[in-house]
């Protein structure tokens, strides 16, 4: 019954989350105001209080013998023998469990010996290493508090301040920001906050600094983001950034202050659930690399008791033999402290097959199932672009079926450089590397203040918001030009759990410079339900350029070489055990007014408009861990025109599926549509909402499932062959679509 209630609640959240819920704190929790009026919790006057309280100790003792957590406990014992950094935290844990003063003093000595001599070479992410030593010493200070002399407390406080001063944000915090960048990672939300809680009695200033920054800047920004149900920094970096946000959740809750976040935080990892492929890997999103263990998912699942998130986490749980060589093996401490060992994974097949991730994202992921035969399609609007690890990919799509069919292209960190390298700056992050649209103004300059040391080349793609400098604060984001799109319609159904159609439309004009007057893209994912023809994706574009001479390009990237025959482009997978096929039918531009150019191969796969930003997988890494892509097609109208329409229908099939079904273009007045099998979908040519009667004719046998998009909200009537067929069907403003089933014949829709 409880799970049923959860599923209903989750489904309602999927459909609509728009009002920020008020936070409730325990009645006995004490809060205080800082000088600037920000309220922060007051740490309780007792020890331990960092990560757990004295009332949690019995539970902790039971955890080390729990079958779920015992392997983690055993792993921590091995880690404790590796170095003083690991050892002091593990010894402090032993002291909590046993009360053995000898072990406790051993932890204290290790902290006193380690911190004064801790040094690191300068590099961009060195703060991550500094912070791990900092929180490890903080648990020693808090958990072994009764063993510390006043002189030892004073020495450790001095060292905490020294370590904090070494952070790239400084101490007191000098660098502004909260939304992106390293400041949105562990430095404040775990490391400085943990030390501040531990030493609060002797030196409250560090806690004021960290907690003040969190409640002043970071929390409001996250509460603004979370109802969108996804994370803007891409799949891999979302684990780091969202994972950092788990620490204040647990730290303040364990001190007695409840959940300080908006409750929609729970649903952010659902983005990862829907993006996970049948082979266990994730579809690419943002700056990507080999996937790492998702502690963020485990902590989120445990806090909110969400078995769906746990089920996805368990698909990626790594054994200790691998984890000990990863960046943060000591994070297993938090698994032992906070994992809910009683939580069972839930069956992911119970979830709806489509998920919409709303403002400020405007993304949709549609699937045909949760098994090895599943098709997955990602569709993006990008209502805001936060930069940093987010790409200029408004309007992009990806498709996976028995292998990656339509992909994001490029390498995050290869021989062409890393984050600041020319490949990342001029290819990987840019629109050219995505299945989106280019409008090429030969005189356009991509001038930036970000990535200053790399010359920016004109890829014909989307602009670089705010001169490619990330917004530090939420107010900065809302005040500057980071808004790049608007969702104009979204819907999936008619069965919410197993939809036949999944629809997303966006106005992405704002993603481009003044070279365009209008860019609108509509997606319709069709779940066909056939064994060898499981799905189709229809993409309809209306592009109005500022100058008819600006050439427009529709992009489709692939791992393997496309085969072009007239208006049909096939991508047939044969590598790495893949066996999927994509057949793209170009229906607009019309015959005689388009060119399909194939670009790629070993030497040209990252080339465009006379430039080539080559990059390869670095030596020592397995190339098959990466899917950089080798090819793309560029579909472009031949005749110059201010306004161009693109209509492409992609059938997703098995490699050996021979006779492709007919894909028919339907046109009647303002309506332009596609018929595939028994499915029919219509768009408005002008891209605007239709508020007047429209008509169309269908030929063929059987009953068709019909979706008409771009309709004004209100009650519509459907007439078939002059008679009332459906007297009153409601079109919502949010969706703008009408769905019904009917036979061949002439239809008229009236509002």
C-alpha angles and dihedrals in degrees: 000000000000091000091048091053089048092052092051091048091047092050092051088051091051090055098046138358112159111132120075109234119230115248122241123204129192111274094238095050113115121222131185136195122236122217091270092054097255113141118223132176118261112232111241116259096249143076134269096040102133112098091339144021133227088264089062096057097090089052090048091053091052091049096065090063097040110115091229095050103031093088088054090050090051091049091053090055089056091047091051089063095053103074144336092263092060094032098058093055093046092047090051088053090051090052091054090052100041108021087225103159092199091061090043092053089047088058092048092050091049090053093047091048097043106044101056093053098038110124134162135195114249117263137138098266101032090117089075091063093043091051095053091057089046097055092041089057090044092061089051090052093048103035095041094037095127090057096054122099119218089252092053092049090051092049093049092048089053090052094047089054091048092051092047090051088057092059114108088239091053131220121291083035108265102170116080123218143083109185107068141000130051092310086071092060134070102308095089105012096051115005106040092032092051093049090045092055092047097050098033095116094054101029115014094171095086091053091048089051096049100036091042092053091046097050095037100048116358102048097050090049093051093046087054091050104041100072086065088071098223142064125252098213096074132256099293099039091043087066090056098042099036088041089058089054090059092070099066087045092059098031095056094038092053090050088057104262101112124218109342093186134079105271092237086079085088093070101051093093090056085081088065092046091058094042095054113110125219089254089061096251124114127247109249120264124168120329104356140184138156107327118253133204109288105227085163091064093048094049092046093047092049096047095048094032091234113163094188092063090045091052090055092046092054090058088064103035110134126211118245092250088067098033094057088066093049127097099265115024093154089067084087084084088074091048089057093044101042113018113114102230092189095057112105125204114256126222108268091204087074090070123092111266093234129053127190117204107200139195126021090019111039095199133145132192118194126188137182093215147322100261135086091280094058125130116212125195125184119199125185139195101167104210088190131019113212095184119205100089096358117098134224090255108128108157094019125143137191131197130199127186121149085335138358108302105167111023149179104249136221140039126279096208117010138124088299090069137267131263093329096035125116093246092056095042098044104028122008097049096037131089092252089073095056139069093257139099133290125200107190118213103175092208096051115123122203100211117178145170091206121076088017097172095062123070111234118228127207108254094170089244141114125323123259105245118232091001087300094296114134120237111254098199136027090246089054091052093051094044099049134057100278094117106104106164151003131223107236097181141357132176142143128192159006082214106037094206097043106022122190090203132032113189133190128168129180142179104225097171089117091061090068135061125250089286086093133054096188138006119174126169128190126193127196117183112196121202100208095179095214121138098236098019103046102157152357134207121209119196121190121186135186113193124181114184127200089235126030089221092065103102118225124216131195110204133210119177125199143177094229134040114282121231113221122200114167109300094346122089117187127198109194118185121216105150131095093008093301118146108174128121134201122198114192117200112200106210097165136068090051125249110286093026104075141068125201112203122192116212129180147061127140096306103034107036093108096036129117138162095350097318131101124194101188122193135165136190109277120255114271095032126102110250090209090065086069134062103196095154130230106216148037139177124223113206112196138168113247099209119068114248138154092225124044132172125207122196117178128170117196119199115203113211146147119282092245096046103118118182108052115207120247116274109204129198113218122201130179120155110299093356124092119181151163131230120202117172105311094340124099127183129182134195133186111251092217093053092231130112116277114229099164133070116288132186139200139171128227126199127194143065129290133020120315128212103224129197120184115189134189094049124148116245119265140075115317131193123214119211124191121197090345096308131103106265101169113011101198128012120167122229114195124213090233094057106024091197138118122205127190141140125238148143130260119295142079119321131193124190120203132182 
